[in-house]
Every structure is written in structure tokens, then in C-alpha cells.
Amino acid sequence: MSEIIPGRLWLTSEIEANDPEFVAKCGATMIVTTANNSRGLATVQNRQFPIAENAVSSYSSQFDLITHTIHSHQGPVILHCVAGVNRSATAAIAYLMKQNGKTLKAAYNTVKKCRPQINPSHECMLQLMEYERRLFGTNSVSTNGYRSELSRNRFNR
């Protein structure tokens, strides 16, 4: 379990998100998934934004809808994909950029600090860079060197 925003947003795997005890422990009233064919729990509100692991090229078109869904919900939210490493981590980063005004670098580092196993794919990172440019008019990391920049500056805000 990785609490990204205390009392508000958790990032996790599909297994934990479908565990009633985990959901109760978080106090979550909504589960948002970016996984395909996730069953969800009947005890909470479920929103599904199915993104195939190998078809993330259109993911950025859903960033605003996913962030709006999380932000407009009045209670705690669990966000997941299958492993909580790529697609849902990308959505969590996009959320922090849009709703908290964080740069990509700061949002990535915040999520990485809370959930060290995140590893957004190259395609997802490029889409986050595009999203950052759209939101702020500039990029906090370079297209060619973002992996080394983020790992070198890990946890710096």
C-alpha cells in the first residue's frame, strides 16, 4: 500500500485494490483502475479507464478525465493497474501535476518516494512530458536524459 496524498490517494496493485480489508483500511470510497478487465469491488464506487499495457500511446488523452475523476470524488481514492508500477503510477504523476501544480520532476519524485517500485514506461514518460508542456509551457526534464535526471535527483523536490 502506497499513500501518495495522506488520507486522499493510494497507489497500489490490482490484488490489493480488490482486497476488501485493504480498501477498508484505506477508507476508500472509490477505486480507479487503468487496468483492463479489472473486476472491482461492489462495496465502493468503481471507475475504469482501461489502458492496455502495450497500447499506452493514447494514454495522455485520458489524463484530464482521470485527474478530474479523482479530484471531484469526495472521499479517499485507490488508484491501480495490474502491478501499480506503470500505468497507474503514470496517472498518479499526472494527477499531482494537474491538481497540485507540481512539475513532472517533482511529481515523479513524490510518487517514487511513496512507492519506490514505480517504473513508467518510456512511452508513458514521453506522454507525461507532453502533458507537462501543455500544463506549464516547459519541461522539468529532458527527453533524452530523463531517466538519469530523475534517478540522480531522486527525492529532491
C-alpha positions in Angstrom: 0.0 0.0 0.0 1.4 3.4 -1.0 -0.2 6.5 0.3 0.5 9.3 -2.2 -1.6 12.0 -0.7 -2.4 11.3 3.0 -6.0 10.3 3.5 -6.8 11.0 -0.1 -4.9 8.9 -2.7 -3.4 5.5 -2.6 -1.4 3.8 -5.4 -1.4 0.0 -5.4 -1.7 -3.2 -7.4 -4.8 -4.9 -8.6 -4.5 -7.6 -5.9 -4.6 -5.0 -3.0 -7.3 -2.9 -4.7 -9.6 -5.9 -4.8 -8.9 -6.9 -1.2 -11.9 -5.7 1.0 -9.7 -5.5 4.1 -7.1 -3.2 2.3 -9.9 -1.0 0.9 -11.5 -0.7 4.4 -8.1 0.1 6.0 -7.7 3.0 3.5 -11.3 4.1 4.0 -11.5 4.3 0.2 -14.9 5.1 -1.3 -13.7 4.9 -4.9 -11.4 2.7 -6.9 -9.9 4.0 -10.1 -8.2 1.4 -12.4 -6.2 1.8 -15.5 -6.1 -2.0 -16.0 -8.1 -4.0 -18.5 -10.8 -6.3 -17.2 -10.5 -5.4 -13.5 -13.5 -6.7 -11.6 -13.6 -4.0 -8.8 -15.5 -4.3 -5.5 -19.2 -4.0 -5.1 -18.8 -2.1 -1.8 -17.3 1.0 -3.4 -17.7 3.2 -6.5 -15.5 1.9 -9.4 -14.2 3.8 -12.4 -12.3 2.1 -15.1 -10.0 3.7 -17.7 -8.7 0.6 -19.4 -5.3 1.1 -21.0 -3.7 -2.0 -22.5 -0.1 -2.3 -21.3 1.1 -2.4 -24.9 -1.2 0.4 -26.1 -0.3 3.3 -24.0 0.1 5.7 -27.0 -3.4 7.2 -26.4 -3.0 7.4 -22.6 -2.3 11.2 -22.4 -5.8 11.8 -23.9 -7.2 10.4 -20.7 -5.0 12.3 -18.1 -7.5 15.1 -17.7 -10.5 12.8 -17.3 -8.7 10.6 -14.8 -7.4 13.5 -12.7 -10.9 15.1 -12.8 -12.5 11.8 -11.6 -10.1 11.5 -8.7 -10.2 15.2 -7.8 -14.0 15.6 -7.9 -14.6 12.5 -5.8 -15.5 13.5 -2.2 -13.6 10.6 -0.5 -10.4 8.6 -0.4 -9.4 7.0 -3.7 -7.4 3.9 -4.6 -5.6 4.1 -8.0 -4.3 0.9 -9.5 -3.3 -1.0 -12.7 -2.1 -4.6 -12.5 1.1 -4.0 -10.6 0.9 -0.4 -9.6 4.1 0.3 -11.4 3.5 1.8 -14.9 0.0 2.9 -15.9 -1.5 3.8 -12.6 1.9 5.4 -11.5 1.7 7.5 -14.6 -1.8 8.6 -13.7 -0.7 9.4 -10.2 2.1 11.6 -11.6 -0.4 13.3 -14.0 -2.7 13.9 -11.1 -0.1 15.7 -9.0 0.9 17.8 -12.0 -2.6 18.9 -12.8 -4.1 19.2 -9.3 -1.1 20.2 -7.2 0.8 22.2 -9.8 3.9 20.0 -9.5 6.4 19.8 -12.3 6.9 16.3 -13.8 10.2 16.0 -11.9 8.6 16.9 -8.6 5.5 14.7 -9.2 7.6 11.8 -10.2 9.8 12.2 -7.1 6.8 12.4 -4.8 5.3 9.2 -6.2 8.7 7.4 -6.3 9.3 8.3 -2.6 5.9 6.8 -1.6 6.1 3.8 -4.0 9.8 3.1 -4.9 8.9 0.3 -7.4 7.2 2.7 -9.9 8.7 2.5 -13.4 6.6 4.3 -16.0 7.4 3.1 -19.5 9.4 5.2 -22.0 6.1 5.9 -23.8 4.3 7.0 -20.6 7.2 9.3 -19.7 7.1 10.9 -23.1 3.4 11.5 -22.7 3.9 13.0 -19.2 6.5 15.3 -20.8 3.9 16.4 -23.4 1.3 16.9 -20.6 3.8 19.0 -18.6 4.5 21.1 -21.6 0.7 21.6 -22.1 0.1 22.4 -18.5 3.2 24.7 -17.8 4.7 25.6 -21.2 8.0 24.0 -20.3 9.6 20.7 -19.2 11.5 20.0 -16.0 13.3 17.0 -17.5 14.8 16.5 -21.0 13.5 14.0 -23.5 16.8 12.2 -23.9 18.1 12.2 -20.3 15.0 11.9 -18.1 15.9 8.5 -16.6 19.3 9.6 -15.4 18.0 13.1 -14.3 15.2 11.5 -12.3 17.4 8.8 -10.7 20.2 11.3 -9.9 17.7 13.8 -8.3 15.5 11.2 -6.7 13.5 12.5 -3.8 14.6 16.1 -4.3 11.7 18.5 -4.6 
